[in-house]
Amino acid sequence: MFAVPENTIAPLATAAAATRHPVRVALEYAADRERWRNLLRYDPDERFAVLLDRVDGDEVWLLSWLPGQYTGLHDHGDATGAFTVVSGRLTESVTRRAADGRVVTEVHTPAQGQSRVFGPGYVHDVRNEGPDPAISVHVYRAAARTIRPFRNDPIAGPVPG
């Protein structure tokens, strides 16, 4: 599902990596299980996360999610990036204030091989609501991996918490 023709992906160690979209980087790492297979763990108490690589301003992280594990509502500070589901299915709830002032929550359920993109001001919660474990690869660009917690106020919308 993650097969990418070799001639379309430059090695991450090149200067071109910094200009590649975070989804392309996440897909490349997701496809290369040999790169991270021995690092993968499942923790019954919390999501497992391990830094896979720092290259050209990107941080690449591997996460595992047991059923019921979640992030809580958060953003990533000034970082932009993406995540790709390697296996399983995750549920992402994105909360924002619409132009008319209403608080809007959009729910997405990326499955194996699907990616989601985020940027500054993007407030979301990611969780594994399924019966099976899930694995994902996350790429953070332009800033270190930062998680700022938020709470959802039904009137004010996402509020730093």
N, C-alpha and C positions, 0 to 999 in steps of 0.2 A: 504494500500500500504506500510505502514511502520511497519507492524506487524513483530516483532522479537520474537522468542520463549523465554520465560522468563529464561529458564535455560542457555541461551547462553550469556546473558548480566549480568555482575556483577554490583552492585550499584556503582555509580561514586565515592562515598566516600571511596572506598577501594583503597589500594595501587596499585591494578591491573589496575586502571583507567589510570595511567600514562603511562602504556605500551600498552594500547589499541590504535588502529589507530584512528586518528581524524575523519575519515568517520564514524566509529562505534559510536563515541560519538555524532556526528552531527545527525546521524540517530535515536539514542535513544531519543535525545531531540526533534527532529522533530515529532516523533511518540507520544510523551507525551504532547499533546496539553493542558491538564489540568495544566501543569507546567507553561505555559506562556500565556494562553488564555486571562487573564485579563490584561496583559501588552501590548498586541498588539494595535498599533495605526497606522493610516495613516496620513501623513503630506503632504498637497498639495505643499509645498514649497521645501521639501528635503526628501531624504530617512529617514525613521524612524529607529533608532537602539537603543536597550536596552541590557545591560549586564544581562544575565540570571544567570550565575554562574562562579565562579573561583574555580577550584578544581584541585589539583595535578598538577599545572603548566599549566593547560588549562584555557582559557577564552572562554566562550560560549555566543554568541550574537544572538539575534533575530532581523531580519531586515524585513521591509515591503517596497515594491516598487510599486508606482503607475505608470501607463503607462507613458513612457518618462523619468523616473528617472534613473540616472546612477551614477557611481562612478568617471568616468574620469580615464585615464591611471595612474596606480600606482603599487607599490609593497608593501610588508608587512615587510620590513626590514629583520631581522634575523628570523622571525617567520616562522614556517611551519604550515600547517593546512588543512582545508577542508571546503567546504560549501555544504549543501544539500538543494534542492528546496522542500519546504513544499507544496506550491500550486502555480499555474501559471507556467510561463516559463520565464527563464532569458537567455540573450545572453552574452557569455563571449568571448572577443577577447583577445588572448594571443599574445604578440609581443616579438620576440627574434631575435637575429642574428644567422643565420645558420653557419655551419662550413665553408662554402665557402664565407662567408662575406655578403651574401644577407640578407636583412631584411625580416622576415617571420611573417605573422600574421595568426594565426589559429583561426577559429570561432567555438564555441561549443554552443549548445542550450539545456542545461539541463532543463528537465521538472520535474514535480512532482515525488518525490522519487529518483531522480538522484543526484549524488554528483560529485564534482570536487575537486582536491587536488592541493595544492600549496606549495612552499618552498622558501627559500632565492633566490633572483634573478629572481623570477617569476613575470613578468610585465604583468598586464592585466587590462581590463576595463570590468565592469559588468553593464548590463543595462536591463531594462524592455522595450522591443520593442513591446510587445503585447497589446491587447485591454483591458486586465483584470489586476487587482492588482496581485502581487506576494508576497510570504512570503518565507524567507530562514533562515536557522540556520547556523552560521559560528563558527568554532572552531579554535582558535589560540594557538599554542603550542610553548614553548621555548622562548617566548618573549611576551611582552604586545602587544595589538592590536595597530599596527603602520601602518599608511598609508603615504607613501612617493610618492608625485606626480611625474609623468614623462610626457614628451612630445615625440611624435613620429617624429623623423627626418628621412625622406625617405632615406637618405644616411647613417647616423650614427646609425639608429635604435632608440630604446628607450633611451632617455637622461633625467637625472634628471631635473625636471622643477620646 
